[in-house]
Amino acid sequence: MADVTAAERTVLRVARPWLGRLVGAGLLAAGTELAGLALMATATWLLITAAGQPPVAALTVAIVAVRTLAIARGVLRYTERLAGHDAVLRIITEVRARIFATLADRPARATDRSGDALSRLVSDVDAVQDLLLRVLVPGAAAGLVAVLAVAGAAAISPPAALPLALGLLLAGVVLPALASALTRRTAARVAPLRGALAVDAIDLTAGAADLAAFGATDATLAKAAGRAAELARLERRLGLVGWAVDGAGVLLAGATAAVVVLTALRAGTSGTLVGVLAVGTIAAVESALALVGAARQRTQLDTALARVAALLTDAEPAREPAPAAGEPGLDHVSVTYRAGAAPALDGVTLRLPPGRKVAVVGPSGAGKSTLLAVLAGTVAPDAGQVTGAGDPHRVGGLFADAHVFHAPVRDNLLLARPDATDEELAAAAGPAGFLDWVHDQPAGWDTEVGEDGGQLSGGQRQRLLLARALLLRPEVLVLDEPTEGLDPGAADAVLASVVAATPGALVLVTHRLRGLAEFDEILVLDAGRVLDRGRHTDLVARPGWYRDQWQTQESDERGYLSLGAGT
């Protein structure tokens, strides 16, 4: 087969700790094929010899050998599958963990639609499994068996070894190259189509209500149906090519056996051994034809492996790590997402000594979430210095894209600290206002929350996420709209509890200005710049965005409370 591609090298680097297990699986696969080849040859010799009615004693060894090889073939096949799958499942677990970490840690990209990300985590990672189990292991086994088969034929009839070698070369090199060439262009389109179809499925299920509201359901269904039809057409084409190549392989096996038989007869080889060579040739060529399937499979995996390799490459450190020592904070930090675009942050400085409470406010699009992402290390600054970024034990908390998994409450919380006790869970859930809800559930901490927290109300889902952030107990706790979805009274109570329960520094991004009177500093951002900063009493005393917003919110909340909806 062709040289190892860059994507395959990336995958094999991840697989390196388990390559010994894969080599063992390859040797067991080769042993299985050799046992099958020897079984066919021995059984053929036994049948031809038995036709002459020799003494039973002359057949005893062959009879025992046939039984032994038959049992050995089954045992070796089982052991090979066990060893191979054990190694591959360990490898793809590591690959999925790395890809998940990459998708979770890096800034969101246009291609990171949830359906496409799911396709990469499932379908594309399955390509790694297929590469190892259906390409690497059988390919190596077939190559070893071909060499030994030629050596065995040379021992029986040296002239017959040449046509056998030629047939194995055609079956193991020419046909795989042909199969790869015929399927490459079609296979390159399959993985992206599967990813796009997964995005369509997510849109049609999770976004059904929105699509219906905008009258876009039929158009989205038609687009998904078109993609599904195109994917089915491509897969039918791949199946047709596979059928044609496999048929050519069968014809090649028969032609090779015929040439080997004629060559052996001309060389004066005995009839019994000619029969052994004929059957052995067919078995050897069929073993080599595994390389055709491996080459075809490899071609179909190229695009998926490239997508996996891109995420595995992203998982490797792409920037110099921030210094571990020093007070966390920002020093004249600027961030620009695209060349020529306005900066998302422009020269922002923020000091975060232990215990300092800072609120970041401003209109939508002001750069508040970008500031938190820079602090957390998921966005690298274009200019300035960041201290403490990238270490969740130093800077961590609740971000806008935080996810709730379809799992019990306990498991969702333990993502922050896997070794936390029930007492520590309670200590984190209490300030978030989530503990009473947990105690009211029959299953307590083992209550299932549903897909993305679907069994919870919006407020309880937010409280769960806030409890997870508090459980982390980082040096700097960052919170992006932690009271979103809560009514004003509950929001005030939860924010006060969180501030009181946070011994370290706290950075709060919020649109709501109530509850900020006790904060040490408030930053007012707009278009990435710090328009104003100071304590709450200072900012409401001077004209500006903060005072105007404060007066508007106070008026709105008084009206809300006057309707009796405040509690």
VOGURO-144084 format. One line per 2 residues: number of its first residue (from 0); their letters; for each residue y, x, z of C-alpha. Coordinates in pm, 1 decimal. Each point is the difference from the previous one (the first is absolute). Layout:
BEGIN
NUM) a) Y/X/Z | ...
***
This chain:
BEGIN
0) ma) 0.0/0.0/0.0 | 367.4/97.5/-29.2
2) dv) 182.6/222.1/239.3 | 98.6/-140.8/338.9
4) ta) 333.2/-182.0/-20.3 | 289.5/43.6/241.7
6) ae) -71.5/-342.7/153.3 | -364.6/92.0/55.1
8) rt) 99.7/330.2/160.2 | 226.1/-190.5/240.3
10) vl) -284.3/-234.5/94.1 | -245.1/287.5/41.8
12) rv) 243.1/177.9/233.0 | -9.2/-303.9/226.2
14) ar) -380.2/-8.8/-31.6 | -42.8/369.3/82.8
16) pw) -119.3/-49.7/362.4 | -288.7/-216.3/-131.0
18) lg) -89.1/195.1/-315.8 | -306.8/144.8/173.0
20) rl) -134.7/-352.1/45.5 | 71.9/-75.6/-366.1
22) vg) -180.9/315.9/-111.5 | -297.1/-110.9/206.8
24) ag) 12.3/-342.8/-163.8 | 13.0/167.9/-342.5
26) ll) -306.7/210.1/78.0 | -185.7/-307.6/121.5
28) aa) 99.5/-182.4/-322.3 | -131.4/292.7/-203.2
30) gt) -320.0/-5.0/205.5 | -36.9/-371.0/-72.1
32) el) 33.9/52.5/-375.4 | -235.3/298.0/5.1
34) ag) -256.0/-201.7/196.3 | 24.2/-276.1/-261.2
36) la) -33.4/248.8/-285.2 | -299.0/170.6/163.3
38) lm) -153.7/-341.1/73.9 | 20.7/-101.3/-366.4
40) at) -143.5/332.0/-119.1 | -281.7/6.5/256.5
42) at) -92.6/-364.3/-58.6 | -8.7/62.5/-374.8
44) wl) -229.4/302.1/45.8 | -220.4/-203.0/234.3
46) li) -36.8/-292.2/-242.5 | -73.0/216.8/-303.1
48) ta) -245.7/219.6/191.9 | -172.1/-297.8/162.2
50) ag) -66.0/-143.7/-346.0 | -248.8/287.1/-54.0
52) qp) -193.3/-114.0/313.2 | -5.2/336.4/181.9
54) pv) -141.9/33.8/352.7 | 214.4/-178.7/259.8
56) aa) 44.1/329.0/185.2 | 194.9/131.3/-302.5
58) lt) 251.6/-281.6/41.6 | 37.2/5.1/378.4
60) va) 301.3/230.1/8.7 | 180.2/-200.8/-268.3
62) iv) -74.4/-328.3/177.9 | 139.8/132.3/327.1
64) av) 301.3/145.6/-185.0 | 80.4/-335.0/-161.7
66) rt) -11.5/-178.1/335.9 | 206.5/271.2/166.0
68) la) 264.0/4.4/-274.0 | 27.3/-378.9/-1.3
70) ia) 58.9/-7.3/375.3 | 230.1/302.4/-16.1
72) rg) 214.4/-161.2/-268.2 | 63.9/-308.1/212.6
74) vl) 65.6/199.4/316.4 | 231.8/243.2/-177.8
76) ry) 193.9/-284.6/-165.1 | 49.4/-176.6/332.0
78) te) 103.4/321.4/173.6 | 237.7/90.3/-283.8
80) rl) 170.2/-340.3/16.1 | 24.3/23.6/377.2
82) ag) 148.4/350.3/-5.4 | 231.3/-71.5/-293.8
84) hd) 141.6/-321.7/139.7 | 42.7/151.9/344.2
86) av) 212.2/279.1/-147.4 | 195.6/-225.5/-235.3
88) lr) 79.2/-263.1/263.2 | 140.2/274.7/222.9
90) ii) 209.9/129.4/-289.0 | 144.6/-333.6/-107.6
92) te) 81.0/-82.8/362.8 | 212.9/314.5/7.7
94) vr) 151.7/-80.6/-341.3 | 92.0/-355.9/102.4
96) ar) 151.4/125.1/326.5 | 214.7/251.6/-187.3
98) if) 111.9/-252.6/-258.9 | 86.2/-255.0/269.2
100) at) 200.0/263.6/186.0 | 184.9/92.1/-321.0
102) la) 85.7/-360.7/-84.4 | 108.0/-64.9/357.7
104) dr) 211.4/312.2/42.1 | 178.1/40.2/-331.0
106) pa) 304.7/-200.0/-108.4 | -87.8/-316.1/-186.8
108) ra) -15.4/35.0/-376.3 | 8.1/-256.2/-278.1
110) td) -370.4/60.3/-65.9 | -95.6/-60.6/362.0
112) rs) -51.4/-373.3/-46.2 | -250.8/-123.8/254.0
114) gd) -257.2/-92.6/-266.5 | 25.5/338.3/-169.9
116) al) -24.7/178.9/335.3 | -309.9/-208.2/79.1
118) sr) -147.1/93.4/-337.8 | 54.2/367.1/78.4
120) lv) -159.1/-32.0/343.0 | -304.3/-191.3/-128.3
122) sd) -72.6/20.4/-374.3 | 150.1/343.0/-60.1
124) vd) -163.2/155.2/305.5 | -330.7/-144.7/-119.9
126) av) 52.8/229.0/-299.5 | -32.9/295.4/238.4
128) qd) -335.3/-138.6/113.3 | -112.0/-43.0/-360.6
130) ll) 117.1/350.6/-92.4 | -218.7/153.2/268.2
132) lr) -305.2/-228.8/-9.5 | -12.9/-93.9/-367.6
134) vl) 147.0/309.5/-165.1 | -21.6/313.6/211.8
136) vp) -340.1/-43.9/168.2 | -200.3/-138.0/-297.3
138) ga) 174.0/238.3/-241.3 | -94.5/306.3/203.2
140) aa) -355.6/-130.5/47.4 | -43.1/-67.1/-372.3
142) gl) 119.5/349.7/-89.4 | -246.3/163.7/239.6
144) va) -289.2/-217.3/-121.2 | 76.7/84.1/-364.7
146) vl) -19.2/374.1/68.8 | -331.3/-33.1/184.9
148) av) -142.3/-231.8/-267.4 | 68.4/257.8/-272.0
150) ag) -161.8/268.1/216.3 | -308.2/-220.8/48.9
152) aa) -27.1/-70.4/-373.9 | 28.2/372.8/-74.6
154) ai) -290.7/65.7/237.0 | -219.4/-249.3/-190.0
156) sp) 115.8/70.6/-356.4 | 288.4/244.4/-54.3
158) pa) 84.7/-129.3/-352.1 | 28.3/-356.5/134.1
160) al) 263.9/107.0/253.9 | 261.0/49.2/-275.3
162) pl) 9.0/-359.4/-136.2 | -12.9/-128.2/358.2
164) al) 300.3/213.8/91.1 | 183.7/-125.1/-307.7
166) gl) -78.4/-363.3/85.4 | 116.7/51.3/358.9
168) ll) 318.7/164.5/-128.9 | 71.6/-302.3/-220.3
170) ag) -83.2/-242.2/283.1 | 185.0/191.2/272.0
172) vv) 305.8/132.5/-187.6 | 61.5/-161.3/-340.6
174) lp) -71.9/-362.5/94.7 | 204.6/21.6/324.8
176) al) 294.7/144.8/-194.2 | -31.6/-278.1/-258.3
178) as) -20.2/-268.1/269.7 | 304.8/146.3/173.1
180) al) 202.8/8.4/-323.0 | -89.8/-359.2/-88.5
182) tr) 90.7/-141.5/342.2 | 300.3/211.8/104.5
184) rt) 279.3/-205.2/-156.6 | -140.8/-333.8/113.6
186) aa) -88.4/121.2/349.5 | 353.3/135.5/54.4
188) rv) 132.4/-355.5/-16.1 | -247.5/-156.4/242.6
190) ap) 122.2/134.4/338.1 | 370.0/-91.5/-53.1
192) lr) -106.6/-344.8/-118.7 | -208.7/-49.4/313.7
194) ga) 298.0/102.1/212.8 | 231.2/-238.2/-188.0
196) la) -254.9/-280.9/33.8 | -18.6/65.1/375.7
198) vd) 381.3/-32.8/16.2 | -25.5/-330.7/-188.3
200) ai) -262.4/-123.2/246.4 | 223.7/85.7/295.9
202) dl) 299.0/-169.8/-165.5 | -199.6/-316.0/-71.8
204) ta) -142.5/-27.7/351.9 | 262.5/137.7/238.4
206) ga) 291.0/-113.7/-217.8 | -134.3/-338.8/-107.7
208) ad) 275.4/-194.3/175.8 | 280.1/213.4/-145.1
210) la) -147.3/-18.3/-350.8 | -24.6/-377.1/26.0
212) af) 357.2/-26.3/126.6 | 132.5/192.9/-299.3
214) ga) -235.2/-167.5/-249.0 | -162.4/332.5/-84.6
216) td) -361.5/-82.9/88.1 | -113.9/-76.4/-355.4
218) at) 165.6/311.6/-143.9 | -154.0/222.2/267.7
220) la) -342.2/-158.1/-50.5 | 27.1/53.6/-374.6
222) ka) 94.2/364.8/50.9 | -291.2/54.9/239.7
224) ag) -241.1/-177.7/-237.0 | 117.6/221.5/-285.3
226) ra) -62.8/312.5/204.1 | -342.8/-126.4/107.7
228) ae) -93.0/-72.7/-361.3 | 117.4/343.5/-110.1
230) la) -198.4/165.4/280.6 | -312.1/-196.3/-97.7
232) rl) 45.8/101.8/-364.5 | 30.1/368.5/91.2
234) er) -305.2/-14.0/223.9 | -201.0/-169.3/-277.6
236) rl) 103.6/279.3/-234.4 | -111.8/260.4/252.1
238) gl) -331.5/-181.8/36.7 | -51.9/-4.3/-375.6
240) vg) 69.2/372.9/-28.4 | -240.4/64.4/286.6
242) wa) -271.7/-205.0/-169.2 | 42.3/191.6/-327.1
244) vd) -8.4/340.7/167.7 | -301.1/-93.5/212.9
246) ga) -180.9/-117.0/-312.0 | 73.1/332.3/-168.0
248) gv) -140.5/172.6/308.5 | -327.6/-192.1/-24.5
250) ll) -35.8/93.6/-367.6 | 79.3/361.7/84.7
252) ag) -272.2/7.3/267.7 | -259.1/-126.0/-248.2
254) at) 109.6/238.5/-276.0 | -5.8/297.7/236.3
256) aa) -349.8/-88.5/120.4 | -121.2/-25.6/-362.0
258) vv) 139.9/342.4/-92.3 | -143.8/157.0/315.6
260) vl) -344.7/-144.8/-76.6 | 4.2/125.8/-360.4
262) ta) 115.4/344.4/109.4 | -269.2/22.0/269.4
264) lr) -273.4/-107.9/-241.3 | 105.4/261.3/-254.2
266) ag) -10.3/261.6/275.3 | -362.6/-90.6/74.5
268) ts) 58.7/-160.5/339.6 | -293.7/-204.6/129.3
270) gt) 10.4/-376.8/-42.3 | 14.0/-67.5/372.4
272) lv) 302.3/224.5/49.7 | 167.8/-146.5/-309.7
274) gv) -24.5/-340.2/166.9 | 145.9/144.5/319.1
276) la) 289.0/150.3/-200.7 | 69.4/-329.1/-178.2
278) vg) 22.9/-207.0/317.2 | 180.6/276.6/187.5
280) ti) 256.4/31.0/-280.5 | 80.9/-370.2/13.3
282) aa) 39.4/16.7/378.6 | 217.3/315.0/-18.2
284) ve) 231.3/-139.7/-268.7 | 36.2/-327.5/192.3
286) sa) 96.4/205.2/305.3 | 259.8/188.6/-206.6
288) la) 137.0/-330.4/-128.4 | 127.5/-58.6/353.9
290) lv) 279.2/234.1/-107.0 | 104.6/-257.8/-261.8
292) ga) 45.6/-261.7/268.2 | 175.0/255.3/221.1
294) ar) 242.1/98.4/-279.2 | 75.3/-363.5/-84.9
296) qr) 53.3/-80.6/365.1 | 220.7/304.0/44.4
298) tq) 222.7/-103.6/-288.9 | 38.0/-348.9/144.8
300) ld) 99.2/153.1/333.4 | 269.3/235.4/-131.7
302) ta) 296.7/-236.0/44.1 | -111.7/-125.8/340.8
304) la) -61.4/356.0/121.2 | 346.0/104.0/-119.6
306) rv) 154.3/-284.3/203.0 | -200.9/104.2/306.0
308) aa) 86.5/368.0/-48.5 | 370.9/-83.7/-20.3
310) ll) -14.5/-158.0/345.6 | -216.2/278.7/140.8
312) td) 254.0/250.7/-132.2 | 279.9/-201.5/159.8
314) ae) -193.4/20.6/326.3 | 46.1/375.7/0.0
316) pa) 327.9/116.5/159.7 | 270.4/-28.8/-262.2
318) re) 287.0/126.2/210.1 | 46.7/251.5/273.8
320) pa) -71.9/-151.8/340.7 | 293.4/-64.1/227.2
322) pa) 27.0/234.5/296.9 | -200.5/-127.4/294.4
324) ag) 250.4/116.6/259.3 | 351.0/-131.3/46.8
326) ep) 161.3/-331.1/84.3 | -91.4/-269.3/-256.0
328) gl) 287.9/-108.2/-218.1 | 189.8/29.5/-326.5
330) dh) 264.3/254.5/-95.8 | 215.1/-89.5/-304.0
332) vs) -297.1/-160.1/-178.1 | 32.5/-138.8/-352.3
334) vt) -260.7/-185.4/-206.6 | 20.3/-100.7/-367.1
336) yr) -299.0/-179.2/-147.9 | 88.9/40.0/-367.6
338) ag) 213.9/249.6/-188.2 | 342.0/-146.1/-66.0
340) aa) -44.2/-284.1/249.8 | 216.0/-52.1/305.2
342) pa) -140.4/170.3/311.1 | -205.0/-210.7/238.3
344) ld) 125.2/224.7/282.4 | 307.3/219.3/-22.0
346) gv) 58.1/268.6/263.6 | -139.9/-190.3/300.2
348) tl) -22.6/179.9/335.0 | -186.0/-143.3/298.3
350) rl) -84.2/158.9/336.5 | -295.2/-134.1/197.9
352) pp) -35.0/164.6/339.4 | -255.8/-151.3/240.9
354) gr) 96.5/-349.0/115.5 | 275.8/-56.5/-255.9
356) kv) 13.4/-351.7/-146.8 | 150.8/-29.2/-349.9
358) av) 39.4/-313.5/-214.6 | 50.5/18.7/-375.8
360) vg) 172.9/-298.7/-160.5 | 161.9/-84.7/-330.0
362) ps) -34.7/-227.6/-301.6 | -320.7/-23.2/-201.4
364) ga) -51.5/308.4/-213.9 | 216.1/215.3/225.0
366) gk) -278.3/260.8/49.9 | -130.0/-104.0/341.0
368) st) -370.1/-1.0/-92.4 | 44.0/326.2/-191.1
370) ll) 140.5/158.1/315.4 | -313.6/-103.3/192.2
372) av) -224.0/127.4/-282.3 | 170.9/340.6/10.4
374) la) -42.7/12.7/377.1 | -369.6/-88.4/-35.8
376) gt) -54.4/257.5/-275.0 | -101.9/-241.0/-278.4
378) va) 315.3/79.3/-201.1 | 107.6/360.9/-50.2
380) pd) 377.2/60.3/5.7 | 177.4/157.8/-295.7
382) ag) 240.4/177.6/231.5 | 42.6/58.5/371.9
384) qv) -244.4/68.3/281.4 | -253.6/-229.4/168.1
386) tg) -170.4/88.4/326.4 | -317.4/-165.6/125.9
388) ag) -84.3/-183.0/-323.7 | -361.2/-42.9/-107.0
390) dp) -149.6/5.8/350.5 | -80.9/-355.7/118.6
392) hr) -14.5/119.8/358.0 | 360.8/112.8/-28.8
394) vg) 140.5/-273.5/-225.4 | -183.4/-329.5/-56.1
396) gl) 19.4/-372.8/49.0 | 38.8/-324.8/-192.9
398) fa) 98.9/7.8/-365.9 | 75.4/-280.8/-244.9
400) da) -329.6/45.1/-187.3 | -221.4/4.2/309.7
402) hv) -336.3/-165.0/-69.7 | -223.1/-219.9/212.7
404) fh) -368.0/40.3/-82.1 | -265.3/-270.4/-12.3
406) ap) -145.2/113.1/331.7 | 21.7/-79.7/373.1
408) vr) 324.9/49.8/189.1 | -152.0/297.8/179.9
410) dn) -83.4/185.4/-322.8 | 346.3/-63.9/-143.3
412) ll) 160.2/147.2/310.3 | -238.2/296.1/25.5
414) la) 127.3/126.5/-336.4 | 286.5/145.9/202.7
416) rp) -217.1/161.5/269.4 | -377.2/-25.0/-50.6
418) da) -71.4/109.8/357.8 | 225.1/-257.0/169.4
420) td) -146.6/-204.0/286.6 | 43.0/-374.0/52.7
422) ee) 259.4/77.0/266.5 | 200.2/204.8/-250.4
424) la) -30.6/-277.2/-257.7 | 138.6/-244.1/254.9
426) aa) 284.3/238.0/88.9 | 104.0/9.5/-367.0
428) ag) -53.0/-371.5/-71.7 | 199.3/-110.1/306.1
430) pa) 348.3/117.4/-109.5 | -70.4/-129.6/-351.3
432) gf) -59.8/-348.6/142.4 | -353.3/-1.6/-139.0
434) ld) -207.5/24.6/316.8 | 20.6/-367.8/97.4
436) wv) -126.2/-103.3/-343.0 | -294.7/238.6/30.7
438) hd) -90.4/-138.9/341.2 | 13.3/-356.1/-138.6
440) qp) -265.5/79.7/-263.0 | -367.7/-55.7/93.6
442) ag) -96.0/332.4/-159.2 | 298.2/190.5/145.1
444) wd) 40.6/342.0/-158.5 | -291.4/-77.8/-233.2
446) te) 182.1/-290.9/-168.5 | -12.1/26.8/-379.5
448) vg) 347.0/-8.2/-154.5 | -96.2/-73.0/-362.8
450) ed) 100.7/170.2/-321.7 | 343.2/158.9/48.9
452) gg) 27.1/-190.4/327.6 | -43.6/-337.4/-170.4
454) ql) -138.9/-159.3/319.5 | 321.1/87.8/185.6
456) sg) 342.9/-156.3/-21.4 | 272.8/217.8/-147.0
458) gq) 138.8/69.5/345.7 | -336.0/91.1/151.7
460) rq) -79.6/227.1/-293.8 | 327.0/182.4/62.1
462) rl) -75.0/28.7/371.5 | -341.1/151.8/-78.9
464) ll) 161.7/261.1/-224.4 | 259.4/73.7/264.7
466) ar) -272.8/42.6/263.3 | -177.6/247.4/-230.2
468) al) 322.0/197.4/-36.0 | 50.4/9.9/377.1
470) ll) -360.0/110.6/54.1 | 64.5/307.3/-214.6
472) rp) 255.8/128.3/256.1 | 165.7/256.2/-229.1
474) ev) 282.9/228.6/99.3 | 229.7/-210.6/-220.4
476) lv) -88.6/-367.8/-45.5 | 136.6/-142.6/-326.4
478) ld) 8.4/-377.0/-50.4 | 90.6/-178.8/-324.3
480) ep) 101.8/-359.9/76.3 | -245.4/-32.4/293.1
482) te) 109.4/-353.9/96.1 | -9.0/-146.3/-349.8
484) gl) -152.9/-347.9/6.0 | 89.1/-62.9/366.0
486) dp) 253.8/-257.4/113.9 | 322.6/142.1/152.4
488) ga) -100.5/-44.0/362.7 | -341.3/157.7/-48.1
490) ad) 152.6/277.4/-210.1 | 246.3/90.4/275.8
492) av) -274.4/0.3/265.0 | -241.3/210.3/-207.1
494) la) 266.7/254.1/-97.4 | 109.4/41.3/361.9
496) sv) -362.9/50.5/109.3 | -64.1/255.0/-273.6
498) va) 310.8/199.7/85.3 | -99.1/1.8/367.7
500) at) -357.9/104.3/-84.4 | 101.8/290.6/-225.5
502) pg) 43.9/319.9/202.2 | 70.2/216.4/-304.3
504) al) 259.6/-28.5/-272.9 | 23.8/-325.0/-195.0
506) vl) 135.7/-67.3/-349.5 | 34.5/-369.0/-81.9
508) vt) 80.6/-137.7/-345.9 | 120.7/-358.1/23.8
510) hr) 217.5/-262.1/-166.6 | 50.9/-174.8/332.2
512) lr) 276.1/142.8/218.4 | -76.8/-180.2/326.3
514) gl) -174.2/213.3/260.4 | 164.3/326.9/-108.6
516) ae) 247.0/23.3/287.3 | -228.1/238.5/193.7
518) fd) -59.9/237.5/-292.8 | 151.0/347.3/25.5
520) ei) 115.4/-1.2/-362.2 | 18.9/-236.0/-295.9
522) lv) 15.5/132.2/-357.5 | 156.1/-222.9/-264.3
524) ld) -139.3/95.1/-342.6 | 119.3/-109.7/-341.8
526) ag) -110.8/147.0/-333.9 | -173.9/280.9/187.1
528) rv) 310.8/115.1/189.1 | 89.0/-39.0/368.2
530) ld) 303.6/-228.8/-5.2 | 37.0/-13.7/375.2
532) rg) -180.5/98.4/316.4 | 41.7/-56.3/370.5
534) rh) -101.5/-233.6/281.3 | -0.6/-376.8/-36.8
536) td) 320.6/-48.7/200.7 | 183.4/256.3/-215.6
538) lv) -113.1/-151.2/-331.2 | 88.7/-361.6/83.9
540) ar) 343.2/116.7/116.5 | 108.9/139.3/-337.2
542) pg) 16.9/-166.0/-342.6 | -292.0/61.1/-231.5
544) wy) -334.9/-121.6/-122.2 | -156.6/3.6/345.2
546) rd) 261.9/-223.1/164.3 | 0.0/-245.7/-290.2
548) qw) -379.4/-22.4/5.5 | -6.4/-36.2/378.0
550) qt) 244.5/-293.0/-7.1 | -196.1/-169.9/-280.4
552) qe) -333.7/35.9/178.8 | 142.5/-118.2/332.0
554) sd) 135.1/-312.2/-168.7 | -328.5/-66.7/-179.4
556) er) -209.9/42.0/315.0 | 226.3/-225.9/204.5
558) gy) -50.9/-267.1/-263.4 | -375.5/62.6/3.3
560) ls) -17.0/-30.9/378.9 | 214.3/-314.0/-0.6
562) lg) -273.1/-169.4/-208.1 | -254.8/69.0/275.7
564) ag) -206.3/238.7/-211.6 | 72.6/316.4/189.1
566) t) -305.2/13.1/218.7
***
